[in-house]
Structure formats: structure tokens, C-alpha cells
Amino acid sequence: MAVADLIGAAIGVILLVMVAYLLVGSVLSTSQIVTNAQKSATLLQEQQLKTNFAIGEPMIAGDSLYSTTDINCTITNTGNVVISDFAHMDVIVYDNSTSQFQLYRYSSSDSPNTWTITDRGSDSIHSSDLDPGATYRILVRTSGTSPAWFQVTTGNGVYASAFL
């Protein structure tokens, strides 16, 4: 009888150790996930603080080929971070004729209802990145007839706007 009690107690202790191991392991795993998420959020905020750009020379021109109104301007990187994720950059345009905001996504081709880079300057080292101090010329092919204001927003949420 004493052997059965001893075996039962040993199995109970082994089960308690296993449950404790699982609980401690899950707590450690969860804390590591939370710590990594906090580090990632901090790095994104630091990158956002270092990102800045300015819009210059905004002009409007009619395009008879596409029957659109085009916005031409320059973007100058005035921050300390390279801007390169153009696929996640958006241009928002307010049009007086429709009294609505319209979202335009990046396109590497020159097509209506998109925005594109028309001149990347003379940078030969990072030819597809907007380095700090560099300037690109962009073109926005709007669907409205009288755009009055536009905003360029980067992938990390930094934006600049200008009236036309």
C-alpha cells in the first residue's frame, strides 16, 4: 500500500512540475513577443520622426491626351531617412468642382488616376530612392477639373500638402 501511495505522489509531483513548466514557458514566450512588438513600434516611431519632405513648385496643367488635369510638383527629402517605398505612398487631392477628396495611388507607368515620378534627378548611387537632400519631380493625373489642394503621404504616415 505504501508503494502505491509513493507512486501516486511521484506522478502528482511530475504532473505539477510539467504544468508549472508549461505555465512558465508560456509566460516567457508572451513576454518576449510583447517586448519585440514594443521594440518594433519604437523603431517605427523613430523612423517616422526622422522622415520629412517638402513640396515645391506646384503647378496645374490640362492634359488633352488623357482628358485629365495634371498636378506637377517637386518633392525634396528634408529629413534624415531615405524615402523609397513609393508603392505605399498616396496622394490625396481635393477638387473644387466635385467638392470631394480623391485618393491616387503610385504607378510606375504614366496612367490616369495615379501619380508617378517623372524625374528622379541625377543620383547615380541610389537611383530609385529619394535620399536626404534629393529632389524628385512627380506628376498626379487627377480625374477632377479643378484641383485646389493636394497632400502627399509616405508609407509611415508623414505627409506634406500644398494649395494650387
Secondary structure, DSSP 8 states (H G I E B T S, - for coil): -HHHHHHHHHHHHHHHHHHHHHHHHHHHHHHHHHHHHHHHHHHHHHHHHH--EEEEEEEEEEETTTTEEEEEEEEEE-SSS-B--GGG-EEEEEETTTTEEEEEEE-SS--TTEEEEEE-TT-SSSTTSB-TT-EEEEEEEESSS-EEEEEEE-TTS-EEEEE-
